[in-house]
Amino acid sequence: MKKIFALLFAALFLQITNANCAISDWKENESKGAKTRLLTSFYQNENGEKKLIAAIEFKIKDGWKIYGQGSDGIGLPPSFDLSESKNYLKHEIIWPKAEEQEEKIGNEVFKYSAYHGDVILPINIDLKDNSKESELVLKLNYGLCKEVCIPVNESFTAKIIDEVDPEALSLIQKFYPEKISSTLVESASDQKPPMSSSIFYWSLIAIIGGAILNIMPCVLPVLSIKLLSIINHLDTKISRIRFAFFATICGIISCFFIFAVCAALIKFVGNSFGWGLQFQNPYFLIFLIVVLTLFTANLLGIFEITFDQLALNFLNKKITDSEGKKNIFIPNFLSGILAVLLATPCSAPILGSAISFALTQNMFAVFFIFCSIGIGFSLPYIFLIIAPKLVYLLPKPGNWMLGIKKLMAALLVITVFWLAYVLSHNIGFIPALGVVILALLLLLCFELKLKFIKFLAFALVLSATFAMPRQILKTVEIPEEIPASICIKFDEKLIHQLVMEGKVVVVDVTADWCITCKINKLTVLNSKEIIEKLNDPNIVTMRADITKPNEEAMMFLRKFNRFAIPFNAVYGPNAKKGLPTSELLSKKELLELIEKAK
């Protein structure tokens, strides 16, 4: 088992040295006169259309050459077969200028063009559907010549990543004809995130963003309940208090590490990772509803959640301290995980930028940044480990705690209903209400006296809770939310058309589970001043909702190298490629960008 884990981690971290999936490994032919590799990337042409470009890069050794286009029957110029590619329509080779040469054979002089040294042959590729999954299967045939010519056959396979690759584009554009090279350079610079290259700078940003998460509405109840638990045990030894906070930190860091593993693996196979997108999954929402319902009931004293039974018995024996007191590691570890799960719909100010930076870098950066977020999120507990006597500054336990507990329980109930509201957009209002009722029925199971009957009833109700959405989703199509009166449904193709007509387009990417999105709407987008501005006939507002999976909106985000919401962008005659806003909107910023885009 240890060997298996070692191999898995070795395979994962070896990818650090091959950070860019859009550039293949080198392939060297038997003569070793040249080696080749495949480059791929998307870019935007001057009409704002997304295009796929590939290229074969040759590194030709001194004395060797390959033939170019139009060599009067001499040699074997490179040819490409892409017919086995998935979602492929057609392609066009862009031949860079070659060196013109001539060779006398007998009494005849043959003119030909040839490439020496380093050369890249770009290939424009049209896909059948840009929104569908694509795979490139490229078969390359060419003649490699010195004193004799050697036919070379190579094959490349690449899963197409729907993003701009600045390194691949910067290599390709050197061999592009002058008339379109500027488009490629512009695309590479525009799509690369405007970020510092310092991973330590973004690590600091990630720590600050993680710390801010603690005061977001979705996390604050958990932190408050944790403090209440500590107040309730002020007579506990400092070492034990430290251990409880350490367990919580372990839960937090472990959860963010798992997020990093998932993000790295998803990025490696060519798909996309988005912060908070698990809230699109109804089963994840149901899981949180059930957990928080039980958590609320435990807080109100309806029953006590313990972690010292059944399979956890073994862990308790290993972890429980020598005094034989109740183990505190597991519940505190799990409370750290719960806090992280509740934090994921919140993209705190600057946190989204840190995540976007990580997901556009190599795998080492992904792990480094996600663990930095975990450290930032753990800061309140880290401070209390360093200075545990701060706990004694809290008021002593008393009757006042009953009122605070009820307040915390009320906040958790609000959170449960908010999750049910988000769930209703996936499976409908009545089924979501049914899930809440079934979650409440779980509490009644704890009133049963016989352990077997209690376990059986709990299992049946829990199974029914998770089975309901599956049956609903098979038969019911939930209608799209009707957009606000000044909004139209997001359509990326329409943006370019509206801009050509001289209009300004404001795009809002949002979701019902995004707390920061709600704040932006409340303070900026739904304010009287902004609504009056957006009602201008020359301004069009588009809203992309990713409460449920929305691949078009996610592709749009990735063009800006963003992987978290909220996200807003302003387009116009003077901003054809879009001007992204900061995550936490302000009226001043939005109005200035609208004027700038006109």
Steps between C-alpha positions, in 0.01 A plus 500: 500500500784739585659433160171580326469833683865579426444436129185714497673794666806459276279506190320808630806703587693402188247717320660803668779477244248477216283789606347581166266233359477693168862416411588134440826318570769495233513206256837417346530292182739207460755702303501760780524768234194681635240487773140622503225593743138617484376841620130587542308803622183700450510868408259775399519632145442865411125430470486382860450135397665219693734294280714193556855502374750215507860481383782255456832629630812360333851514645723405207866422559781663301539355152143369488196660337132448430325614183250782479194554286544513120824306456441393137464133586827484694488361853204433726358814665316448831142379464236467770211257543243604762210285379490290818462806724186540711273798413731588206366683191794620289850649520733734314881499519663843531838461329769732640747648255764241412851535360496484119761260362584327175670173420643374174425137421654398169421775253194622688483761773229451760382783721360427842444652841641355821504555875805473724551539874188579700169536317132485589222412255171650625168332415166678524235247606124539473294297746144385437386644834725705731285412802552124462788288625778475242800275454775555246653197326772628267704274271811669363698385194811679372837445339813573704799548273878523520701300245198273480132555580327305774119479512375573853157415642386633837165496680374742766186482712382790717184573693407857406503735799250783461735780598767728365855375552731805501820293461369303202365816334824693548688218326251466214474872424871522410429293188167656408463728196525869595137575415364293787787477747371803693172322567685215664726719710203708613302189587781353704552817701129569548412153617791462738385612840633844597679357799840511660713198421600467864336197656585640844306817426193296404554274798467809723185601311364147550568515875319835529209370290477187715496709818217718363291184444461469878272806515285399203136420594533134402796434734442734796247269675753214508775724643259640759387152607865399533560791740187406696635149539828638636317732742310200628828334593704787641612274783679279246879491493673730251666199333158352431367830360802516270439142390136580414604795282778291344242235403283768336801631305579144385144466370522832315841437341404142406186622325688766301766242412227273361366799301851551361529132400161517325591826323838363389352176367214679322748747349730212398229314305405824323173589671421804710483559872283774646484622858161416652372300200414204725199711604358419156471137614168428679651209696769724648230750604293222659807378687554848647130537586505169691827579680390851604158374612670248729748768609216737592316230694819418687548868586145522639555191712253276315772235491878482526725415208784281625789354310605220733290212369523218245783542247633814672572300816836396358597860422397612848729246663786632291429869551342535845739648753634315802243650737233289328281801429269514200694526175493853360698451179234353270213745570734798470658357185155454345392850605797633301384308193143625547623860518686457169200341328283792608767747386516381139206705366670813631763648272626760743654818357842422338456124561373440146811669355728271703309190387509619138876551525547148639289335230697667219836384640664161550391238751746612767333844494155338531602319820695797636216749453221270625699414812563873550123559492468227763760671718316832466171335587668343806648828629245552785583153632875548445493821706318319781759221495781756526320695774246260657459725804294729276221246550486595869411857401166367378209529746445206733224250415154581632135536408593758237639213291153349454390811311819500292454132419147569380631787288767275345237231440280760330790594272549134410128463428524801267797331332296180455214691336747687280643164385144377438436815293809426288389135472156610377667646189633151421206273580204735558337659807278208613776234480741733685239552772462121515875465560480742795203307648686170463806655666278601794358146514854378558486671840199290600705188437715588801194478726467128430632287784607176332840552334426270206164668426663842541776409254255346250264800511790743463636307199159485328425871544852597395474281187165657413651848542776432249284290263235771449704733271604211278138412424402867462785580262403206278151634437499876564672772303546802725433818301765769477464791736331797334762776476444844647323755282823671395692175441512264208626143510875466446597437138869545427450507122258790538756712688714560191192588293375752758844660531515539120171689528668744738341368819659436839446150644523432874537129582417366847597140582323396818341212695250467782760327718752785462484724808731767356277515189205584727704775665591646159133498396384656825761776514565573131307324223154549655566853621286779356797680343627191315154384389437845347832475318434146373157607371680712239392366155868491395591269788412130503528289816556126472478256789661155498369279780716206611276390788462192283778375268549750216787406270467812282542726804796297630672523161443876511664521845801299386567749219583749775686231697240523774377196690281657767205733519383770529627614163397805300634640174417803287519497119468789258638662184816592695512172693434225246685239704325591824605683815473278811399658830628424848320225693349739753322751278470872563268744325791727411699220334205371297400847378860582404536177300171565317625846399838358399338232282280746304 
